Amino acid sequence: MTIECHILACDYDWVLPWTLRHYCSFADKVVVHDGGPSRGPGGTTWELCRIHGAVCKEWDTAGELNDLLAQNLKNTCWLGTDADWVICADADELIYFPGPRMIGDRTVTSHREAARYMLELYDNRGLCFIKPHGFEMFSDVMPVIGEHNQIYHAVRDGAPDDVWYSKPILFSPKRVAESGFGVGAHESRPVLKDGRAFNVDLKWPKAQPPVYMLHFHQVGSAEQVGARYDATRRRLSAINVRNGWGNVNDSGVVHVAHKRSLIVPNLRRVVG
């Protein structure tokens, strides 16, 4: 059972160390597509990849956040792989396997073991796309790397969100010829190798046993998260602005207040 992960990274320096720590704990190959302003050898992303044993590839975004470029990359970066399962994620998106507590008479002690056990179950059922349960994770305090093994050991609470974060970004390239991701990868229109085509949309059933997609943008103080929104807004491409992709109109402070008004009332313990 081999797992390959592709991570799209643009100005995600704060979370990328956690992202790499997570995916490198269970994936056989992790590739980071570095679209940040300081991309290239010697940059922060390249050094983080070297430390964690991941592959870093330059991704020319012309210094902008362009969702069409991201859509194209997610639909092509995995082509030619011989992995059994592929994940195509943004750097603040973690596919997490809660996993069984027991396998037979053994206690499951690692996320790697849970991931492989669950993917074998999906594989034996002939599944092609896995739709996770989505969660927007939340913490007012930035976790300190080194004090916690994984970010979700520090940030355990989140609000369920299957509209934006139940993304079908985990799939089997053995069965899939075209991934067909739409903008933002919220939905896909894949074509299988046997020629069948269909839509993986909001009505597509979520995986059982469940896998989670944990989104880690609402981590840190409102000022810190608002500053991230403002930085992203300044980099929005003309096509994003024209189509309203992303936070186009509101200041970071206003946008984070709106997001948190929806998240905080629905918080629950997600991990642990």
Summary of the structure (lengths in Angstrom):
residues: 272
radius of gyration: 17.9
end to end distance: 26.0
largest distance: 56.6
contacts: 867
relative contact order: 0.16
helix: 30%
strand: 25%
